[in-house]
Amino acid sequence: MAIEEVHDIVIVGGGISGLALSLGLHRKGIKSLVLERSEVLRSEGAAIGVHGNGWHALDQLKIDTELRKCSIPLTGMHYEYLKKDDKNVKTYRRELRCLRRKDLIETLARYLPAEQIRFGCMVTSLDFDHRANLHVLTTRDGAVIKAKVLIGCEGLHSMVAKTLQLSPPKFFPIWITRGFATYPDGHHFGNHFLRYATETAIYGRLPIDDKNVHFFVTLFDAPAGDMSDPEVAREFTMEQLKGAPSEIVESVRISDMETLSMRQAAYRSPWAIYHQNFRKGTMTVAGDAMHIMGSFIGQGGSAALEDAIVLTRCLSNAINAPANASSDEKWTERVGEALDLYVKERRPRLLRLTLQSYLVGTLISTKSWLVKLVVIFLLSVFFGGNNLNHALYDCGTI
């Protein structure tokens, strides 16, 4: 007979958004259960850039000071081009650091009670018990977990997003390779974010500390064959960087094979963010499950952290409300209203982020000069030519 258990809040997915939400709720004295399909913390992927808005969210979770010790501040961006001698240098006035995904995930998990994260727990089906007003999750090993509130934080292929009938993410015709490079004797790149453009790729490099850098390579040509093998992905990426300075190609050559990956750039369209219903009853989504947007403006991770703060605030205000309305029906009603507030607050912010990311992605991927001119015009109209204003956002407190 299958084991059944009931929890107030179940979070599917132990990535950035899922763990950040669980930690936010924990800080407010609210228990939750995170279901993670892997057997260990899911720290695959190289690193993420965290802008000032993301650091504000980490401050609310009380882990910002610890994480700042893991990375150096980046003070500017250098733009360079293969067939041009000119360089464009911009200075950052707000905080930007590059964090190892592993450092962020492990720090989030460290401050959670061990029993709040359940590993090796792959959800295979999701139903709703109308009689008991509970979400019913069945796992691969046959366990049945029931939840009063269900939050989907399981990324691109979210089962919760599918249950909400969200449209599937779309893909740009470009591929992105990400990885780490380690220089045992130290690197000479300082604390600048470099972007270098060739005819077939755009290379980006963000120093993490004095010996480690994170790089990404946006590739315009579709790879042939299976790029899940990091060795194959590395060789293809290096071929696309022919003509680039040797130090750029070298960073890919010496990259850590355990963290190197190549994936097609996925996104949820601004139109989908504008009109789709992200809440049904006491179920919603956060992070990439809600708003995957590619990495064109570097806000995917920080936006997921913002989600966690806003959702924590909305849920805690509802759950910790005075007990004069303590019946199950009233509790469910308050939580539903809280999720509506969450979606209402996040929608305009996410619409702006996904629109900017979509336009930049289109600008990079299209071969039509007419489309490029239209996109440049739209970026100027909607974002005033300042592509870093997205980092000025304040998601508030928990």
Legacy VTK file of the C-alpha trace (Angstrom):
# vtk DataFile Version 3.0
C-alpha trace
ASCII
DATASET POLYDATA
POINTS 398 float
0.000 0.000 0.000
1.381 3.424 -1.000
2.520 5.727 1.778
0.450 8.932 1.969
1.373 12.179 3.688
-0.106 15.671 3.790
1.824 18.961 3.854
0.726 22.580 3.908
3.172 23.722 1.202
4.989 21.524 -1.316
7.578 22.980 -3.676
8.461 20.864 -6.712
12.062 21.511 -7.745
15.170 22.120 -5.667
16.831 24.712 -7.888
17.374 28.401 -7.169
13.718 29.456 -7.000
12.545 26.397 -5.051
15.237 26.574 -2.376
15.026 30.372 -2.113
11.260 30.169 -1.598
11.608 27.442 1.010
14.256 29.477 2.844
12.119 32.617 2.712
9.165 30.745 4.214
11.481 29.209 6.813
12.629 32.711 7.825
8.941 33.541 8.423
8.363 30.416 10.508
6.447 28.530 7.800
7.298 24.927 6.946
7.474 23.652 3.393
8.653 20.491 1.668
10.942 20.656 -1.383
10.776 17.661 -3.726
14.000 17.281 -5.723
14.242 14.580 -8.357
18.062 14.217 -8.164
19.757 12.256 -5.446
21.888 15.248 -4.419
21.673 19.029 -4.633
21.115 20.014 -8.249
24.090 22.289 -8.832
24.706 21.511 -12.501
25.419 24.515 -14.652
28.349 26.818 -14.291
27.429 30.181 -12.808
24.976 33.059 -12.846
25.471 36.797 -12.887
23.703 38.476 -9.975
22.810 42.151 -10.359
21.862 44.559 -7.585
18.221 43.457 -7.617
19.319 39.869 -7.000
21.595 40.909 -4.139
18.679 42.713 -2.516
16.735 39.440 -2.594
19.705 37.545 -1.116
19.882 40.184 1.622
16.261 39.420 2.507
17.207 35.743 2.818
20.166 36.759 5.051
22.798 34.999 2.955
24.202 37.924 0.955
27.233 38.539 3.195
28.312 34.909 2.995
27.921 34.768 -0.778
29.833 37.995 -1.375
32.889 36.221 0.005
32.644 33.768 -2.902
33.021 36.340 -5.688
34.557 39.671 -6.643
32.555 42.739 -7.714
32.606 43.451 -11.446
33.195 47.123 -12.131
32.679 47.405 -15.865
31.952 45.783 -19.207
34.328 45.705 -22.170
32.868 45.243 -25.664
35.318 44.102 -28.347
34.866 43.030 -31.961
36.838 40.714 -34.243
37.193 43.063 -37.212
37.273 46.385 -35.376
40.006 48.083 -33.401
37.628 50.110 -31.254
36.555 49.056 -27.776
33.470 50.130 -25.906
33.862 50.295 -22.133
31.000 50.808 -19.692
31.323 51.290 -15.945
28.926 49.579 -13.546
27.452 51.805 -10.865
25.432 49.014 -9.292
26.566 45.733 -7.828
27.234 42.877 -10.222
28.985 39.645 -9.278
29.225 36.230 -10.844
28.345 33.371 -8.490
29.017 29.695 -8.956
25.648 28.014 -9.113
27.037 25.407 -6.711
27.882 28.072 -4.098
24.418 29.619 -4.333
22.519 26.322 -4.193
24.578 24.927 -1.308
24.223 28.136 0.701
20.451 28.210 0.247
20.205 24.566 1.327
22.551 24.973 4.301
20.092 27.212 6.134
17.141 24.885 5.640
16.279 22.026 8.006
17.490 18.809 6.373
14.010 17.271 6.455
12.616 20.072 4.271
14.456 18.813 1.168
13.587 15.353 -0.108
16.030 14.006 -2.680
15.397 11.317 -5.283
11.750 12.349 -5.349
10.609 12.507 -8.958
6.964 13.467 -9.406
5.353 11.310 -12.100
1.729 12.425 -11.851
-0.233 15.349 -10.501
-3.946 15.315 -9.667
-6.399 17.219 -7.505
-8.668 15.784 -4.819
-11.726 18.062 -4.991
-13.299 16.460 -1.961
-10.331 17.143 0.334
-9.207 20.250 -1.601
-5.667 18.861 -1.909
-3.117 18.520 -4.688
-2.102 14.868 -5.041
1.428 14.103 -6.227
2.607 10.586 -6.984
6.342 9.912 -7.085
8.348 7.381 -9.065
8.641 5.068 -6.053
4.861 5.036 -5.551
4.656 7.464 -2.625
1.645 9.791 -2.519
2.190 13.330 -1.247
-0.752 15.654 -0.741
-0.393 19.421 -0.548
-2.658 22.279 0.423
-0.442 24.646 -1.600
1.649 23.576 -4.595
4.434 25.664 -6.134
6.145 24.520 -9.336
9.822 25.483 -9.456
11.046 22.681 -11.696
12.230 24.736 -14.643
11.796 24.427 -18.388
9.837 21.152 -18.388
7.616 21.967 -15.407
4.773 19.535 -14.742
3.012 22.192 -12.675
3.227 24.658 -15.588
1.667 22.046 -17.869
-1.109 21.458 -15.331
-1.754 25.217 -15.351
-1.989 24.866 -19.154
0.787 27.373 -19.771
1.985 27.402 -23.355
5.253 25.506 -23.863
8.446 27.589 -24.018
9.803 28.535 -27.432
13.388 28.491 -28.697
15.647 30.977 -30.433
17.736 29.594 -33.334
20.889 30.041 -31.279
22.794 27.842 -28.846
24.688 28.829 -25.713
27.743 27.083 -24.283
28.517 27.765 -20.631
31.448 26.699 -18.507
34.244 27.431 -16.021
37.927 28.005 -16.608
40.444 27.800 -13.774
43.877 29.445 -13.818
45.939 27.938 -10.949
48.479 30.779 -11.072
45.812 33.444 -11.360
44.349 35.255 -14.367
45.021 38.808 -15.566
41.448 39.705 -16.504
40.849 42.009 -13.539
37.235 42.538 -12.564
35.741 43.372 -15.938
32.971 41.591 -17.797
34.177 41.021 -21.374
31.961 40.584 -24.429
33.749 39.713 -27.651
31.854 39.355 -30.930
32.895 37.397 -34.020
30.894 36.620 -37.148
29.758 33.256 -35.753
29.623 33.754 -31.982
29.504 36.134 -29.040
31.860 35.276 -26.195
31.312 36.496 -22.641
33.697 36.221 -19.692
32.954 37.055 -16.047
35.685 36.660 -13.408
34.449 34.947 -10.251
37.626 35.404 -8.235
41.336 35.818 -8.979
41.682 32.242 -10.317
38.301 31.286 -11.773
36.194 32.722 -14.570
32.795 31.869 -15.979
32.346 32.053 -19.738
29.450 31.723 -22.138
29.474 31.513 -25.915
26.381 32.372 -27.943
26.541 30.382 -31.186
24.716 31.381 -34.367
25.222 28.125 -36.289
23.199 25.054 -35.335
25.410 22.205 -34.109
25.229 18.880 -35.923
24.760 15.821 -33.748
24.364 15.328 -30.017
25.914 18.126 -27.962
25.154 16.495 -24.599
28.739 15.194 -24.581
30.781 18.094 -23.121
33.870 17.103 -25.103
31.932 17.360 -28.368
30.322 20.643 -27.280
33.724 22.082 -26.381
35.274 21.187 -29.746
32.331 22.649 -31.665
32.475 25.841 -29.597
36.205 26.259 -30.188
35.666 25.855 -33.939
33.124 28.688 -33.866
35.648 30.951 -32.110
38.290 30.719 -34.829
39.963 34.089 -35.282
39.256 35.194 -31.710
42.217 36.041 -29.428
44.041 32.977 -28.117
43.131 33.704 -24.481
39.440 33.428 -25.382
39.816 30.096 -27.157
42.110 28.882 -24.358
39.457 29.510 -21.691
37.143 27.102 -23.516
39.923 24.560 -24.070
40.808 24.362 -20.341
37.186 24.428 -19.171
35.903 22.076 -16.493
34.099 19.250 -18.280
31.776 18.626 -15.324
30.167 22.045 -15.671
30.401 22.680 -19.424
27.070 22.498 -21.253
25.469 23.569 -24.523
21.746 24.241 -24.836
19.419 25.979 -27.237
18.182 29.312 -25.878
14.622 28.908 -24.563
12.120 31.616 -23.668
8.533 32.251 -22.671
7.202 35.021 -24.872
6.221 38.433 -23.463
2.720 37.817 -24.846
2.469 34.619 -22.774
3.589 36.495 -19.657
0.955 39.152 -20.342
-2.119 36.996 -20.834
-1.621 33.546 -19.261
-3.082 32.539 -15.908
-0.278 31.587 -13.537
-2.578 30.636 -10.666
-5.221 27.970 -10.327
-6.665 27.464 -6.868
-3.690 27.137 -4.536
-1.203 26.250 -7.263
1.292 28.519 -9.031
4.806 28.575 -10.500
8.043 30.499 -9.994
11.480 30.782 -11.589
12.098 29.327 -15.049
8.852 27.359 -14.824
7.120 30.732 -14.954
9.351 32.975 -17.047
12.346 31.310 -18.690
13.876 34.112 -20.737
17.277 33.090 -22.039
20.424 34.700 -20.670
20.534 37.768 -22.890
20.191 40.308 -20.073
21.489 38.077 -17.291
18.377 38.263 -15.113
17.058 34.680 -15.015
18.586 33.817 -11.643
17.908 37.187 -10.031
14.297 37.164 -11.258
13.855 33.731 -9.648
15.153 35.160 -6.362
12.706 38.057 -6.687
9.875 35.544 -7.187
10.852 33.839 -3.943
10.785 37.076 -1.950
7.441 38.264 -3.318
5.801 34.845 -2.960
7.139 34.500 0.588
5.676 37.877 1.509
2.275 37.137 -0.016
1.996 33.642 1.488
3.247 34.613 4.941
0.790 37.512 5.163
-2.037 35.090 4.380
-0.905 32.116 6.455
0.153 34.148 9.480
-3.068 36.185 9.471
-5.110 36.352 12.721
-6.722 33.032 13.606
-10.272 34.411 13.601
-10.671 32.910 10.129
-9.018 29.586 10.750
-11.352 27.157 8.967
-9.889 25.182 6.069
-12.177 26.963 3.640
-11.109 30.423 4.821
-7.448 29.372 4.875
-7.663 28.187 1.272
-9.452 31.380 0.262
-6.734 33.552 1.831
-3.975 31.569 0.136
-5.702 31.855 -3.244
-5.921 35.622 -2.793
-2.240 35.680 -1.792
-1.256 33.873 -4.978
-3.314 36.355 -6.990
-1.377 39.194 -5.347
1.890 37.431 -6.173
0.979 37.058 -9.843
-0.355 40.616 -10.008
2.892 42.031 -8.594
5.216 39.888 -10.685
3.465 40.191 -14.046
4.508 43.784 -14.971
8.067 43.186 -13.787
8.351 39.925 -15.711
6.684 41.417 -18.774
9.364 44.094 -18.899
12.208 41.610 -18.339
10.965 39.089 -20.894
10.284 41.810 -23.453
13.801 43.201 -23.134
15.334 39.730 -23.221
13.189 38.741 -26.222
14.194 41.849 -28.151
17.897 41.346 -27.414
17.612 37.668 -28.358
15.902 38.608 -31.610
18.546 41.245 -32.331
21.285 38.658 -31.865
19.634 35.821 -33.776
18.001 37.493 -36.785
19.865 37.858 -40.076
17.487 40.512 -41.376
18.834 44.053 -41.153
15.292 45.394 -41.315
14.318 43.344 -38.245
17.482 44.498 -36.489
16.599 48.156 -37.117
13.054 47.629 -35.830
14.344 45.874 -32.694
16.882 48.634 -32.009
14.078 51.181 -32.329
11.845 49.225 -29.928
14.658 48.848 -27.396
15.177 52.605 -27.521
11.448 53.316 -27.139
10.771 50.895 -24.279
14.083 50.975 -22.438
15.553 54.357 -23.295
18.798 52.969 -24.601
19.897 52.004 -21.072
20.041 48.222 -21.023
20.962 48.013 -17.318
17.894 49.681 -15.806
16.516 46.203 -15.124
19.020 45.936 -12.251
17.489 48.873 -10.345
14.353 46.971 -9.294
13.518 46.489 -5.605
11.310 43.459 -4.890
10.651 44.571 -1.298
10.949 42.619 1.933
9.782 39.200 3.023
LINES 1 399
398 0 1 2 3 4 5 6 7 8 9 10 11 12 13 14 15 16 17 18 19 20 21 22 23 24 25 26 27 28 29 30 31 32 33 34 35 36 37 38 39 40 41 42 43 44 45 46 47 48 49 50 51 52 53 54 55 56 57 58 59 60 61 62 63 64 65 66 67 68 69 70 71 72 73 74 75 76 77 78 79 80 81 82 83 84 85 86 87 88 89 90 91 92 93 94 95 96 97 98 99 100 101 102 103 104 105 106 107 108 109 110 111 112 113 114 115 116 117 118 119 120 121 122 123 124 125 126 127 128 129 130 131 132 133 134 135 136 137 138 139 140 141 142 143 144 145 146 147 148 149 150 151 152 153 154 155 156 157 158 159 160 161 162 163 164 165 166 167 168 169 170 171 172 173 174 175 176 177 178 179 180 181 182 183 184 185 186 187 188 189 190 191 192 193 194 195 196 197 198 199 200 201 202 203 204 205 206 207 208 209 210 211 212 213 214 215 216 217 218 219 220 221 222 223 224 225 226 227 228 229 230 231 232 233 234 235 236 237 238 239 240 241 242 243 244 245 246 247 248 249 250 251 252 253 254 255 256 257 258 259 260 261 262 263 264 265 266 267 268 269 270 271 272 273 274 275 276 277 278 279 280 281 282 283 284 285 286 287 288 289 290 291 292 293 294 295 296 297 298 299 300 301 302 303 304 305 306 307 308 309 310 311 312 313 314 315 316 317 318 319 320 321 322 323 324 325 326 327 328 329 330 331 332 333 334 335 336 337 338 339 340 341 342 343 344 345 346 347 348 349 350 351 352 353 354 355 356 357 358 359 360 361 362 363 364 365 366 367 368 369 370 371 372 373 374 375 376 377 378 379 380 381 382 383 384 385 386 387 388 389 390 391 392 393 394 395 396 397
